[in-house]
Amino acid sequence: MKAIIRKELADHFSSARFLFIASLIFMISFLGAHLASQGIQEVLASGSNELLAGRTFLLIFTSTGAFFPLTVFLALFGPLVGLVLGFDAINRERAQGTLSKILSQPIYRDEVILGKYFAGLIIVAIMLAALFILLGSLGLIGAGVVPTPEEVLRLFIFWLLCLIYIGFWLGLAIVFSIVFRSVATSALASAAVWILIAFFLPVLGQALAQVITPMTDPQRPAYEELARRDMVNQLVSKVSPTGLFNQSSLVLLDPTHRGSSQAFQTATSSRINQLLLNHFQGGLSLGQSIALMMPEFLILTGFMVATFIVAYLTFVHQEVRSI
Amino acid sequence: MEYVVETYELTKRYGRETVVDRLSLQVRSGEIFGFLGPNGAGKTTTLLMLLGLSEPSGGRAEVLGLDPVTKPLKIKSQVGYLPENIGFYGDMTALENLTYVADLNRLYEIEDLKAETLRLVGLYEVKDRQVATFSRGMRQRLGLAEVLIKKPRLIFLDEPTLGLDPDGIATMLELIERLPREMGLTVILSSHLLHLVARVANRVAILKKGQLLAMGTVDELAEEANLNRDLEEIYRFYFKKDIRE
């Protein structure tokens, strides 16, 4: 398996399309981080920094800057990295006639699929680590903020979260590369599913929630109605890996964030919220944040494992004659 | 006589279609065994079953004394297989392609053996060229080098001369003929080109629709059919016989 991983890594690092996508993501992230760190500087200069205590550094990733936060950017365009690494993993080898050659060597079939999957994950891990370190140093230099140990820990968990999220897309792309004979078909299928899940599913969820739970008086919604709509919204967003990633990254990187439930925020908007804010003083602890995002995190991990298992089983049970 | 390959009523079905039908044959050690039959006769499927790449629907096989169903890895480390349409990584050099196959066999630091094998197939001078620039004949010979690098005891060559020019065919057959003598290995050669097989094979098996029509040396088959020692005639004879029955 080592031989396969080594070859796949070499292939990816020299492949034009991976370098293209990676450099695109690096450039846009850089721009975003630069704008964000400018924003941080302004806030720091205005003297209202108690509000930011303990999360200044993370703002590089979560502040809206000029367009949208880096977390949202990664949620939308991170999948492309996984898809680009995986969509032709098996069918290209089949098309060029190298698959039957490899399978007639004394290796288990598992090693082929595992080698390709892990090589992809390693690439993603390296790319994300490099990206975070570069953005972090940009924050250090640009905004002059030093991360607290807790922030570093939060970033590390966020790295893991991104890896799992992109790992899901990698697995999905590999499934397509096994199921579809033609490289073009699997590329198109990957792109279609990406657009559907990353862009349309959240909108679809809101629309669905509106249909299922009509409001009697949209101006002054009753709490029960809000809660019901919120529940449907939440359910739909838990079906979408992008939604799961967004929710958990928000909780993880923004200690003042208390989950995405609208009803909860509405309910606590008044005096209680004030009390809560005073109680937590600037935000949740790391342990509380982790506890809050754990359900989403676990479901997302489940998604990743599921695509890998599907890829593994379809590949191992495929008739060789058709290869 | 020691057999390196033995099958007993080996059968493969895809759905309702029977591709290999109760095939029983024996291949002796050190011979060149010709596997003859038109396209779709089940030659490739049989080879895949012998390698453990495809599971038989019935019957059983023994390759080098091992069962392909339970011991595919042990067989694959001693048996080389040159697929019909062998492919390479075009952006890698000949040596890099060969090294990858050697790595998959867990054969490391065998630079001398690689050089020797590339010399044998006449590709040593171009070993650092990208395979994408290779002619069909060169690719086929590189495929043979990849098969030989694991020092196999037995090799399966599936249509090794397909699509080659006369020169390429001559070089390939010359190489194949040398293998049993110089490396002491057994060759199973599948082809639908009869005159080529007749030139190099010690014994042949004629296959049609997955069934074994005849097996033996070319002389034996000729005698049985009362014909000249011409494989083409023998082949036609057995096919007609099959049709009459």
Interface residues (C-beta under 8 A of the other chain):
Chain A: A3 I4 R6 K7 E93 Q96 G97 T98 L99 S100 K101 I102 L103 S104 Q105 P106 I107 Y108 E319 V320 R321
Chain B: Y14 T44 T45 L48 L51 L53 S54 L73 K74 K76 S77 Y81 P83 N85 I86 G87 F88 Y89 G90 Y100 V101 D103 L104 N105 R106 G143 E146 K150
